[in-house]
Amino acid sequence: MARLCDRKRPTTGQRLIENGPMLLIWALGAIIMFYFGWLATLAYLVFCIFSVIWFIRFICTYCVNLRTGYCESGLGNIGHLLFAPNRPKFFRRQFHRNIAIQFPIWFIPPIVAIYSLVMQFSYAMLILLIMFCIIAFGVLPYESTRKVCDDCPMKYSCPWTNAKKKGHMKKMHHDSEE
């Protein structure tokens, strides 16, 4: 298992690459939401920001990368300024309990785009829908689980990585409390 001292801190460029797909989802989602007007777009973007704050508070604060500078997304670097750290052994539980806050960001724009296409077909909306789905359901999951997860000390307790190897969970909990 990669320990914090064995890892290099991510550069700003690496953090931009890590966050780029999510920011692109937000942008494409906002454009799609404009079908219902600028208030719908504003509401969507406010919800995106709210969901990240929720994610930081109820998931990131349970990560061993909080306060270390090793957080690939940089959310942990922001999180320690806003919230007190929690016990990493509860990370998996917190992830399961709170990840649903992200679902509307991923699913409302495609629903709106499909509704828009049914009501009045538009090649522009179709292209936005295709781009959104490729990035949200292809690029983002692929990018988020490649090298980033391999080097993460939380990989055995993180449901996102699917790295559920027996015996590593107990070691992970022990290591994360040091």
C-alpha positions in Angstrom: 0.0 0.0 0.0 1.3 3.5 -0.8 2.0 5.4 2.3 1.9 9.2 2.3 5.7 9.6 2.6 6.1 7.4 -0.5 4.0 9.6 -2.7 4.7 12.8 -4.6 2.3 15.7 -4.0 0.1 16.4 -7.1 1.0 19.5 -9.1 -1.5 22.2 -9.9 -1.6 20.7 -13.5 -2.4 17.3 -12.2 -5.2 18.7 -10.0 -6.6 20.6 -13.1 -6.6 17.3 -15.0 -8.3 15.5 -12.1 -11.0 18.2 -11.8 -11.3 19.1 -15.5 -14.0 16.5 -16.4 -16.2 17.4 -13.4 -15.9 21.1 -14.2 -16.7 20.3 -17.8 -19.8 18.4 -16.6 -20.8 21.5 -14.6 -20.4 23.7 -17.7 -22.2 21.4 -20.1 -25.0 20.8 -17.5 -25.4 24.6 -17.1 -25.7 25.0 -20.8 -28.3 22.2 -21.0 -30.2 23.6 -18.1 -30.5 26.9 -20.0 -33.3 25.2 -21.9 -35.4 26.2 -18.9 -33.9 29.7 -18.6 -31.1 31.4 -16.7 -32.7 30.7 -13.3 -32.5 27.0 -13.9 -28.9 27.4 -14.9 -28.1 29.4 -11.8 -29.9 26.9 -9.6 -27.9 24.1 -11.2 -24.6 25.8 -10.6 -25.5 26.8 -7.0 -26.4 23.1 -6.4 -23.1 22.0 -7.9 -21.2 24.3 -5.4 -23.4 23.2 -2.5 -22.8 19.5 -3.4 -19.1 20.0 -3.4 -19.2 21.7 0.0 -21.4 18.8 1.3 -18.9 16.3 -0.3 -16.0 18.0 1.4 -17.8 18.2 4.8 -19.2 14.7 4.9 -16.7 12.6 2.8 -13.3 14.4 2.5 -13.0 15.1 6.2 -12.8 11.3 6.7 -9.9 10.9 4.3 -6.3 10.5 5.4 -5.3 12.9 2.6 -7.1 15.8 4.4 -4.5 18.4 5.4 -1.6 16.5 3.8 -1.4 18.1 0.4 -1.7 14.7 -1.3 -5.3 15.0 -2.2 -5.4 14.6 -6.0 -8.5 16.8 -6.4 -7.4 19.4 -4.0 -10.7 19.2 -2.1 -8.9 17.9 1.0 -6.7 21.0 0.9 -9.7 23.2 1.0 -11.6 20.9 3.4 -9.2 21.2 6.3 -9.6 25.0 6.2 -13.4 24.7 6.6 -14.0 21.6 8.7 -12.4 19.6 11.4 -11.0 16.2 10.4 -12.8 13.0 11.3 -11.7 9.4 11.7 -10.6 7.8 8.4 -11.9 4.4 9.5 -15.4 5.7 8.8 -14.6 6.9 5.3 -16.4 4.0 3.5 -19.5 4.5 5.6 -19.5 8.2 5.0 -18.9 7.8 1.2 -22.0 5.4 1.0 -24.2 7.7 3.1 -23.3 11.0 1.2 -22.3 10.3 -2.4 -25.9 10.6 -3.5 -25.6 14.4 -3.2 -23.7 14.2 -6.5 -26.4 12.3 -8.4 -28.5 15.3 -9.5 -25.4 16.9 -11.1 -25.0 13.8 -13.3 -28.6 12.9 -14.0 -30.7 16.1 -14.2 -29.0 17.6 -17.3 -29.4 14.4 -19.4 -33.1 14.2 -18.4 -33.6 17.9 -19.3 -31.7 17.3 -22.6 -33.9 14.3 -23.5 -37.0 16.3 -22.6 -35.8 19.1 -24.8 -35.1 16.8 -27.7 -38.6 15.2 -27.4 -40.3 18.6 -27.3 -38.3 20.2 -30.1 -35.4 18.3 -31.7 -32.1 20.2 -31.9 -28.8 19.0 -33.1 -27.1 21.4 -30.7 -28.9 19.8 -27.7 -28.2 16.3 -29.1 -24.5 17.2 -29.3 -24.6 18.6 -25.7 -26.3 15.5 -24.5 -23.7 13.2 -26.2 -20.8 15.2 -24.9 -22.2 15.3 -21.4 -22.8 11.6 -21.3 -19.4 10.7 -22.7 -17.6 12.9 -20.1 -19.9 12.1 -17.1 -20.2 8.4 -17.7 -17.0 7.6 -19.6 -14.1 10.0 -19.2 -14.7 11.0 -15.5 -14.9 7.5 -14.1 -11.9 6.4 -16.2 -9.8 9.3 -15.2 -10.8 9.1 -11.5 -9.8 5.5 -11.2 -6.5 5.2 -13.1 -3.2 6.2 -11.5 -4.9 8.4 -8.9 -6.5 5.5 -7.1 -3.5 3.2 -7.5 -1.4 5.6 -5.3 -4.1 6.5 -2.8 -3.8 5.1 0.7 -7.6 5.1 0.9 -8.1 2.8 -2.1 -9.1 -0.2 0.0 -11.8 1.6 1.9 -13.0 3.7 -1.0 -16.1 2.3 -2.8 -15.1 4.2 -5.9 -12.0 2.2 -6.6 -13.5 -1.3 -6.4 -10.3 -2.4 -4.7 -11.9 -4.6 -2.1 -9.0 -7.0 -1.3 -9.4 -9.1 1.8 -6.9 -8.4 4.6 -6.1 -4.9 3.3 -9.1 -3.2 5.0 -7.8 -3.9 8.5 -4.3 -2.8 7.6 -5.8 0.3 6.0 -7.7 1.3 9.1 -4.6 0.7 11.3 -2.4 2.8 9.0 -4.9 5.6 8.6 -5.1 6.1 12.4 -1.3 6.6 12.8 
